[in-house]
Amino acid sequence: MTRPLSDVLPDFIARVSAAGVDRFSIHARKAWLQGLSPKENRDIPPLDHDLVIAMKALFPHLHLSVNGGITSLDQAQHFLECGLDGVMIGRAAYHTPCDILLDADARIYADPHGRSAEDVVHLMLPYIAEHLQNGGRLGQITRHMLGMFQGRPGAKAWRRHLSEHAHQDGAGPQTVLAALAHVTQAAA
């Protein structure tokens, strides 16, 4: 007979923390190892955020972060207000990073220095240059930037330009700036 996760998880955390671990990221969805594909495991098993919150109550001295199904800063703030120490936002932040992450510093940390998506692109340029100098390719970075302007005028041209040009020999920061020009021109 399988023990419920509400029994197994506290025991697991107690054992691992006794060995010296003091930071845990807990996914709120228990994967089903039989009968579901990896894709189905992202949606079908229910999320149990309350269980993660309960673990913080049981282990207040540990740093506990929640992961799974979090799609907004409002949700992130709720979990922080419930006492959790961190919140991981995965797919939503990857696919629409600016919708979620541009306001994170201001809303979560009360940092008044907001940045625009365009600012973030410019801040990435030195990192891109260093990556290329170390033998990397532009597409290794820009493939993770494709969603930067999701839902904004020029977003499709941004994605298309990066997709068509980032893999070419000699592609570098200028390629990113050319892609950015599609967004700035569409906004004008």
N, C-alpha and C positions, 0 to 999 in steps of 0.2 A: 504494500500500500504506500502510495506517495504522500509525503507530508506536504501540507500547504505551504506556499511561499512565505506566508506570515509567520510560520514557525521556523522555516529553514533560513531565511535571510538574517534574522537577529543572531542566530547561532553562528552563521558564517561571518558576519561582521565582528562578533565578539572574538572568535578564534583568530581572524586575520589581524584585528587591531591588537590583540594580545601579543602578536609577533612583531609589533612595531609600526604597522601601517596606521596612519591617522587621517588619510584623505581618501574618500570614496566617491565615485560617480556612479549613481544607481540609475539604471534604465527602468522606467516605470512599466515596461511591457515585458512579460515573461514569454520568451520564444518557445514555440512548440517544436520539439526536435523531430517529431514524426508526424507526417500527414500534411504539412504545409511547406510550400516553397519559401525561399528567403524573401521573395517579394510579398507573398501572402503574410509572412510573419511581421511585416511592417504595418499591416493594417488590421488583421483579423483578431489576434489576441487582444483583449481589452487592456487599456492603460490603467494602472493603479497608482496614481500620484499620491493618494492618501497613505498608501503603504510607505512610500518614501518619506513623507512628512512624519509618520509614526516612528520611523527609524531615527529621525533627528531627535524626537522626544526621548527615545530610549538611549541614545548615544549623543548627548548634547556636547560632549567634549571633543567629538570628532568633526572634521570638516566634511559635510555631506552636500553633494550637488545632485540635482535631478536632471534627467535626460528623458526624451521620448515624447513626441507629439506636441512640443511647445512651438508655437508659431507666431508669437507676438511678444512685444515688450510688456504689455499688460499682464500676460500670463507669467512672464519672468518676474515682474514686480510682485505679483501675488505670492509666488513661491518664496521669494526673499522675505516678504512680510510674514510668512508662515514659519520663518526661522531657518530655512535652508541657507547654506553658505554660498551656493553657486547654482547657476542654471546653464545648461548646455542647450543651445538651439542649433540643430543640425541642418536638415534638408531645407527648411524655410530660409535660413540665413544663407545657404549656398545658392538657392535658386533666385531669391530676391533680396540680396544682401543690403541694399540701400534702404529698402522699405523697413527693415528691422534694425540694422546695425548703426545707421547714421545717427540716430537719436539715443543710442544706448548710453554713451558717456554722459550726456546731459540728463537723461531721465534716471539712470541708475546711480551715477556718481556725482550728480549735480555739477558737472563740468560745463562751464559756460562757453567753452571754445568748440562750437559746432563746426563740422566740416561738410562740404558738399561731396557728391559723388565725383565731381570733376577734381576737387582737391585730393581725394583719395587716389585717383588715377595719377596725378602729378607726384604724390608721395610715393607711389610705386616705382617711378622711373629709376631712381638710384638703385633700388633693389633689383630691378630688371637688368640694369647695366652690369651690376656685380654678378648676377646669375649668368649672364652671357659671357663675361670675362672668365668665369670658372668653368666654361665649357657647356653650359646649359643651352637650351633652345627656348626661344620666346614662347612658343605654344605651350610649353610646360607650365608657364605662369598664366598666360592669357586665357587658357581654357577654363580657369577658375574665376575669371573676371567677366565672363560672357553675360551674366545676369545683372551686372552693375546698373544698367539703366532700364531694366525691365519695366514696361508700362509707360515709358517716357517717349516723346517724339525723338526719332533718330536711333532708338534702341535696336531695331532690326538691322539698320545699316552698320551700327557699331559691331554687332555680332557677325554680320556677313564679312565685314572688312577684316576683322581679326581671324575669322575662320579661313578666309581665302589667302591671307598674307602672312600670318604669324609663323607658318611652317616653312616659309621660303628662306633660302640662304641669305644671310645678311639682315634678316628681319630683326629689328631692335626697338628701342624707345620711339624712334620716329614712326614706326608702324602703329604703335599705340596712339601716338598723337594724331596721326592721320585718321584713325578710327574715331578718336574723340571729336575731331572736327565735324564728323557727321552728326553728332549729338548737339554740339554747340550751334551748328548751322540750322538744325531743325528747330531749336529753341528760339532762334532769332526772329 
